[in-house]
Each structure stands twice: as structure tokens, then as C-alpha cells.
């Protein structure tokens, strides 16, 4: 139980650092990533059909909302939020690669909001005595993938700022 509480505190601190501004100055430094690590991270996340800005993207968002609503428990909703957060960070990365800075930034905001929802559902599941230890392990693994993409997103933003 103490380990779970410690993991949650670390997770909350990580999410809080991204909640106000994804690129705010913190003491945490993102690792340098290679092209191979980025490709591996992209393949490790859920495949995407449409990106924000596409006319059919709205239908994907509605479908995700309906699917989340019908998740039977808080732990399942947290797991679903983890998948959706992975989709959001992947969308943001791909949009930035395409040069769509506006939609990429909005998608990063959605990513941050989804992570906050994940933490709320995780805390709710824990308070309902649901087994969340395997889920916390999965979250830790997924966040490593997210970190790889966020690191490259950060580097792309820096390069774009230097270009101006």
C-alpha cells in the first residue's frame, strides 16, 4: 500500500509538471532520444485513423467518449484513459512532424487533461479496493513511451523557436 501511494505521488508530480504548461522549466530533463527509439515508441502506441483537423476526427472523439462511459469500473476507465493519452501524445507528435503547430499544441492540452482523468480514476479505483498494482506497472511502462515522444516534441519545439 505504501509503494502504491509513493507511485501515485510520483505520478501526480509528473502529471502536474505537464498540467500548466508542457514545456515549463522544471528540474526534470528529458532524455536524448534516437530515431530508432522514436519509431519504436510510435509503433508501441495505438494506431491512429484520423488526426485532429480531419473532418472525421470528431466521430473518433465521440466514439471514445461513449466507450469510456461504458467502462465497468474505475480501474477499467483508468486503463482506457491510459490508451487515450497514448493516442493524444502520438497525435501531437505526428501533427508537429507535419508542421501543424496549433493542433499539436491543442492535442498536448488534451493529453494533459486525459492524464489528470487517469489519476482521478486510479485514485477512485484504489479507494474502492480494486487491484491497481498491475495497472500502475502498465502505466509506468506506457509513460516511458510517452516520455520518448515528449522528448522529441520538446526538441522540435526548441528547433522551431530557434528558427524564428
Secondary structure by P-SEA (a helix, b strand, c coil): caaaaaaaaaaaaaaaaaccccccccccccccccaaaaaaaaaacccccccccccaaaaaaaaaaaaaaacccaaaaaaaaaaaaaaaaaaaaaaaaacaaaaaaaaaaaaaaaaaaaaaaaaaaaaacccaaaaaaaaaaaaaaaaaaaaaaaaaaaaaaaac
